[in-house]
């Protein structure tokens, strides 16, 4: 079942017309949230990111779009699909209603909620082979729109095709200053000694929910020093670890970049702390 503006519909039922603005212009935002045993991980962070992003895109926020309302709509969709007892990936997409060309005729919005079952109830470290390469055909812009979780993801799609064609698990994206900003599907962290580094939002990386919470964990730790600074491609082969973060996987260690192979010791130590923080909320 799919939730369209509060109405539960079978997955095969058509919802959109050819004038849908998410389809025509990528005029939409989305949040992917992990659900376990009645809890949406980091739900407040997801909600407030969505509200801030809607304001930036000049979308009209409906009066009923409260934290509690959207949480209940997500849970209603999970229940309708009989997924309450397991781990679930829920995707909430908000798009501007149809009308207009590039300039919309309305700023009112609609939403769709989709759910799917996941194997693990918590974040786990995948220690398998995970090789990455730089994607340099196109660049991430250094602006606020790059920070948003929007459906404008053509760069990520083309990078994904490049990775698939060349046998890589993922690609690292660079901005117009040739700085490394993120992976196709998440934020990037580097570990060298006791220093953990991640690019700043001003470099154009996604304003990731796990990025935000992991930075809090690292900043509050006595073991590690957090650095938020630009990353040069030349740094990548000089560090001890590289890992990617997102709301569904949690932490994904990178095992290889070019000739350099990496360990995952710090990633393993952080995933337990991340799971603990997710349970607390």
C-alpha positions in Angstrom: 0.0 0.0 0.0 1.1 3.6 -0.8 -0.1 6.6 1.2 -1.1 9.5 -1.1 -2.2 12.6 0.9 -3.5 10.3 3.7 -5.3 7.9 1.4 -4.0 4.3 1.3 -3.9 3.0 -2.3 -2.7 -0.2 -3.8 0.8 0.0 -5.3 -0.5 -0.6 -8.8 -3.0 2.2 -8.7 -2.0 5.3 -10.8 -1.5 8.4 -8.6 0.0 11.1 -10.8 -0.8 12.7 -14.2 1.7 13.7 -16.8 1.6 17.2 -15.3 3.1 16.1 -12.0 5.9 18.7 -11.1 8.2 16.1 -9.5 8.2 14.3 -12.8 8.4 17.3 -15.0 10.9 19.5 -13.1 12.2 17.5 -10.1 10.1 19.9 -8.0 10.1 17.7 -4.9 11.9 16.8 -1.6 12.1 13.5 0.1 13.2 11.9 3.4 14.3 8.3 3.8 13.7 7.2 7.4 14.5 3.9 9.2 11.7 2.5 11.4 12.2 -0.2 14.1 9.7 -1.3 16.7 7.5 1.7 16.7 10.4 4.2 16.4 11.4 6.4 13.5 15.1 6.9 13.8 16.1 10.6 14.2 12.6 11.6 13.2 12.7 15.1 14.6 15.9 15.8 12.6 14.2 14.5 9.4 11.1 16.5 10.0 12.9 19.8 10.7 15.1 19.3 7.7 12.1 18.8 5.5 10.3 21.9 6.9 13.5 24.1 6.4 13.9 22.7 2.8 10.2 23.4 2.0 10.7 27.0 3.1 13.9 27.4 0.9 12.0 26.1 -2.1 9.0 28.4 -1.3 6.6 25.5 -0.9 3.5 26.2 1.2 3.6 24.1 4.4 0.1 22.8 5.1 -1.3 23.5 8.6 -1.6 19.8 9.3 2.0 19.1 8.6 3.0 18.8 12.2 5.7 16.4 13.5 3.0 14.2 15.0 0.8 14.2 11.9 3.5 13.0 9.5 4.8 10.5 11.9 1.4 8.9 12.3 0.9 8.9 8.5 4.2 7.0 8.1 3.2 4.6 10.8 -0.2 4.1 9.3 1.4 3.2 6.0 3.8 0.7 7.7 0.8 -0.9 9.5 -1.2 -1.2 6.3 1.7 -3.2 4.8 1.9 -5.4 7.9 5.5 -4.4 8.6 5.1 -3.2 12.2 7.2 -6.0 13.7 10.3 -5.6 11.6 12.8 -3.0 10.3 11.4 -0.7 7.7 12.6 1.8 5.2 10.0 4.6 4.8 10.3 7.3 2.1 8.2 10.5 2.4 8.2 12.5 -0.8 6.7 16.0 -0.8 6.1 17.7 -4.2 4.5 21.0 -5.4 1.1 20.5 -6.9 0.8 20.5 -10.7 0.3 23.7 -12.7 2.5 26.2 -14.5 5.8 25.7 -16.4 9.1 26.5 -14.7 7.2 29.0 -12.7 4.5 27.2 -10.7 0.9 28.3 -10.6 0.6 27.2 -7.0 2.9 26.5 -4.1 0.5 24.0 -2.4 1.9 20.5 -2.0 1.0 16.8 -1.9 2.9 13.9 -0.4 3.5 10.2 -1.0 4.7 7.7 1.6 6.2 4.3 0.5 7.5 1.6 2.7 9.7 -1.5 2.3 11.0 -4.2 4.7 14.7 -4.2 5.7 16.8 -7.1 7.1 18.6 -5.6 10.1 16.8 -3.7 12.9 19.9 -1.6 13.6 22.9 -0.2 11.7 25.5 -2.8 11.1 28.9 -2.6 9.5 29.3 -4.2 6.1 32.9 -5.4 6.0 32.8 -6.7 2.5 34.7 -5.3 -0.5 33.6 -1.7 -1.2 35.8 0.0 -3.7 35.2 3.6 -4.8 36.5 6.0 -7.4 36.3 9.8 -8.1 33.6 10.9 -10.5 34.8 13.9 -12.3 32.6 14.2 -15.4 30.3 16.7 -13.6 30.5 18.8 -10.5 28.5 19.5 -7.4 27.6 23.2 -7.0 28.7 25.0 -3.9 25.3 26.4 -2.9 22.4 25.8 -0.6 20.4 23.8 -3.2 23.1 21.1 -3.1 22.5 20.7 0.7 18.8 19.8 0.1 17.4 16.3 -0.1 15.6 17.0 -3.4 14.7 14.8 -6.3 17.1 16.8 -8.5 19.7 14.0 -8.6 20.8 13.7 -12.2 24.5 14.0 -11.2 24.1 11.2 -8.7 22.3 9.0 -11.3 25.0 9.5 -13.9 27.7 8.8 -11.3 25.8 5.6 -10.3 25.8 4.5 -14.0 29.6 5.2 -14.2 30.2 3.2 -11.0 28.1 0.3 -12.3 29.8 0.3 -15.7 33.3 0.3 -14.1 32.8 -2.2 -11.3 32.8 0.3 -8.4 30.6 0.0 -5.4 30.2 3.8 -5.2 31.7 7.1 -6.5 33.0 10.2 -4.6 31.7 13.5 -6.0 33.7 16.7 -6.3 32.6 20.3 -6.4 33.4 23.1 -8.8 36.6 23.8 -6.7 37.6 20.2 -7.3 37.2 19.3 -3.6 35.7 16.0 -2.6 32.3 16.6 -1.0 30.3 13.3 -0.7 29.5 9.9 -2.1 26.6 9.2 -4.5 24.3 8.2 -1.6 25.7 9.8 1.5 28.2 11.9 3.3 31.9 11.3 3.5 34.2 11.0 6.6 38.0 10.6 6.6 40.0 9.2 9.6 43.7 9.9 10.2 45.0 9.0 13.6 42.5 10.4 16.1 41.2 13.0 13.7 37.9 12.6 11.9 37.2 15.0 9.0 34.1 15.7 6.9 33.4 18.4 4.4 31.5 21.6 5.4 28.0 22.3 4.0 29.5 25.3 2.3 31.3 22.9 -0.1 28.0 21.6 -1.4 27.5 18.3 0.5 24.1 17.0 1.5 23.0 18.2 4.9 22.7 14.6 6.1 20.9 13.4 9.2 23.5 10.8 10.1 26.3 13.3 9.3 24.8 15.7 11.8 24.3 13.1 14.6 27.7 11.5 14.0 29.4 14.8 14.2 27.7 15.3 17.6 29.0 11.9 18.8 32.5 12.6 17.6 32.6 16.2 19.0 31.5 14.8 22.4 34.1 12.0 22.4 37.4 12.1 24.2 38.9 9.6 21.7 38.6 11.7 18.5 38.9 15.2 17.2 36.3 16.5 14.7 37.4 18.6 11.8 34.9 20.2 9.4 37.0 21.3 6.4 37.4 20.9 2.6 38.9 17.6 1.4 41.4 17.5 -1.4 41.5 14.4 -3.7 45.2 14.0 -2.7 44.2 13.3 0.9 42.2 10.2 0.1 45.2 7.9 -0.2 46.9 9.2 2.9 44.2 8.5 5.5 43.6 5.4 7.7 39.9 5.1 7.0 37.2 6.4 4.7 33.5 5.8 5.3 30.1 6.9 4.0 27.0 7.7 6.1 23.3 7.8 5.3 20.0 7.3 7.2 19.4 3.7 5.9 22.8 2.1 6.0 24.2 4.1 8.9 28.0 3.8 8.3 29.5 2.1 5.2 33.3 1.6 5.3 35.2 2.1 2.1 37.7 -0.8 1.6 39.6 0.5 -1.3 40.3 3.7 -3.3 42.8 3.2 -6.2 45.8 1.4 -4.8 45.1 2.2 -1.1 43.2 -0.3 1.1 41.6 0.9 4.3 40.7 -0.6 7.7 37.3 0.0 9.4 38.3 0.1 13.1 36.9 3.6 13.8 33.8 2.9 11.8 33.1 -0.2 13.9 33.5 1.8 17.1 31.2 4.6 16.0 28.3 2.4 14.7 27.5 1.2 18.3 27.4 4.8 19.5 25.2 5.7 16.5 22.7 2.8 17.3 22.6 3.9 20.9 21.8 7.5 19.9 19.1 6.3 17.4 17.3 4.4 20.1 17.3 7.3 22.5 16.0 9.6 19.7 
